């Protein structure tokens, strides 16, 4: 059934490669598009090759350099890339929905600076991290979201 007021929804994921959260994002995009919403999937794309499969909605590939350093370096670079891209190349959306800690940290920064009204975060899992920066990023990605969804009871209870 078509919607009378479709939403403009921005979905964010951490990669264009076939990973669990990425596949979840693409399936969610397809379902929301099928309901009549205007969906744009955002993802960092260091290779310029795009997603591993057809998406079926708008796609915004965020240019980002390939990282050879640490996981923390990758997070810093991709968070900064998302922030820059969204400040300069992205239309306004009714809903911003992060599927991962990288994009959620970028959205948290933009929310804090008043550039977007807030965001929704889906938690697929939480990691046991040793790096203080990565721990802080993971925590921030969950506690700054206006709403947080969990894909299972296991992660909801953590």
Secondary structure, DSSP 8 states (H G I E B T S, - for coil): ---SS--EEEEEES-SSS-HHHHHHHHHHHHHHHTT-EEEEEEEESSS---SS--SSEEEEEE-----S-HHHHHHHHHHHHHHHHHHH----SEEEESSHHHHHHHHHHHHTTSSS--EEEES-------HHHHHHHHHHHHTSSEEEESSHHHHT-
